[in-house]
Amino acid sequence: MTVEESTYVATLPLVLAELEVARVERVSPSFVRIELAGDELAEFGTPGPVFDQRIKLIFPNAAGTLPSFAAMDDSWWTTWIEIPEDERGSMRTYTVRDVVGEGTDTRLVVDIVVHEAHEDDPLDGAGNRWALQAQAGQRLVVLAPRKGHEFGGIEWSPGNATRLLLVGDETAVPAIRGILRDLPSDARGAAFLEVPVDADVLDDVAAPAGVSVTWLPRNGGARGEDLHAAVLAHLTGTAPAEPIAVDEEEVDPDLWETPVYSSSGEQVVEATAVPTDDSPFAGLYAWIAGESKVVTGLRRKLVKDLGLDRGQVAFMGYWREGVSMRS
Ligand SMILES: Cc1cc2nc3c(=O)[nH]c(=O)nc-3n(C[C@H](O)[C@H](O)[C@H](O)COP(=O)(O)OP(=O)(O)OC[C@H]3O[C@@H](n4cnc5c(N)ncnc54)[C@H](O)[C@@H]3O)c2cc1C
């Protein structure tokens, strides 16, 4: 199939295409790795390194049908969102784990976090459900950056930081891995990755020599507890005596507080601003993503209690327990 014959919308400033699942691998209890292929990926491109590039995937509706974007123009979003919810398929956000191959052989690799579904499982979303049954030959719609066009979706922006902190749960493992892969070789800092169980510790997460990588499997423990303790011990030298308590009402499922954007309407800056004075957090840039309540707890502790400047840290709620992140 040529690009012209496909469902690819060539006139849009993004890759909006139906791609084929070329490969599926259950790499660990909680990660399903998929490789997406299609001639349209010849057009995929980011302005520089991929870092934590996010993309959107559209999973088929309950009847197994994907929406077609073939005849859509600039108003594709409005046209799609106006299709009844049970027909239009489900859009979710994921990270480009890797880009392999070139030209029309380019493949996008995505790691989807899964948990086994049970009948009436309230935690069973469209992405999880699809990934658990994924097979080569199936198709998904992808929204991704197109060469030479502004797409956004890379939050990694350390400015003039001299020490880096990366913190995330399993949904942020692909992003943290991508950032570590693309860092300059003289980068310094620490990464903390929380995953469900020991077997989810992936063996191909490589970091520059000056960046330590600490895996924190929960193995049945409370979400975020060890992560909070490890991050605070790293920054202050002391682990908290008690877990950080966060009220449910305090949590914004769409929490997104970066130096340049605030989901709660806080004052932002034009670009990451890392202090170079002799304050405790001088030189530090932090990137923190995961379940919104866990991220909210860290944000409160770091910004409100310890005085970390919001201009030197990105706090991102990648998902929220009990909430479907549907578009
Ligand atoms: C920028 C960005 C990048 C992301 N990158 C990735 C990525 O590379 N890989 C990845 O797997 N996810 C990633 N996510 C998170 C992913 O979008 C969410 O987990 C999303 O909710 C999954 O959709 P779903 O259809 O499975 O569940 P939804 O329909 O959104 O939710 C249904 C239920 O499932 C629960 N749920 C959702 N995610 C999880 C989870 N991880 N563990 C347990 N329960 C869950 C919800 O709390 C809810 O109760 C990213 C999110 C963002 C914002």
The ligand as a Gaussian input file, in Angstrom:
#p B3LYP/6-31G(d) Opt

LIG

0 1
 C        2.277000      12.022000      28.573000
 C        1.800000      10.639000      28.961000
 C        2.561000       9.542000      28.576000
 C        2.123000       8.235000      28.933000
 N        2.874000       7.165000      28.531000
 C        2.447000       5.901000      28.837000
 C        3.176000       4.756000      28.364000
 O        4.170000       4.861000      27.635000
 N        2.705000       3.525000      28.724000
 C        1.563000       3.373000      29.499000
 O        1.172000       2.234000      29.782000
 N        0.878000       4.447000      29.935000
 C        1.271000       5.695000      29.616000
 N        0.548000       6.767000      30.036000
 C       -0.599000       6.533000      30.931000
 C       -1.853000       6.076000      30.203000
 O       -2.275000       7.073000      29.295000
 C       -2.953000       5.841000      31.271000
 O       -2.563000       4.828000      32.163000
 C       -4.310000       5.546000      30.684000
 O       -5.266000       5.743000      31.712000
 C       -4.450000       4.120000      30.166000
 O       -5.719000       3.979000      29.560000
 P       -6.689000       2.766000      29.825000
 O       -7.656000       2.782000      28.703000
 O       -5.919000       1.507000      30.093000
 O       -7.425000       3.135000      31.180000
 P       -8.515000       4.294000      31.402000
 O       -9.748000       4.067000      30.587000
 O       -7.847000       5.619000      31.287000
 O       -8.873000       4.053000      32.925000
 C       -9.702000       2.948000      33.312000
 C       -9.285000       2.511000      34.681000
 O       -7.964000       1.958000      34.588000
 C       -7.141000       2.514000      35.604000
 N       -5.768000       2.592000      35.118000
 C       -5.297000       3.355000      34.107000
 N       -3.976000       3.179000      33.973000
 C       -3.609000       2.277000      34.912000
 C       -2.368000       1.695000      35.284000
 N       -1.225000       1.990000      34.647000
 N       -2.355000       0.801000      36.311000
 C       -3.513000       0.482000      36.955000
 N       -4.720000       1.000000      36.651000
 C       -4.751000       1.886000      35.644000
 C       -7.744000       3.881000      35.875000
 O       -7.435000       4.320000      37.169000
 C       -9.220000       3.647000      35.716000
 O       -9.793000       3.171000      36.909000
 C        0.937000       8.065000      29.680000
 C        0.156000       9.187000      30.017000
 C        0.588000      10.453000      29.663000
 C       -0.268000      11.642000      30.050000

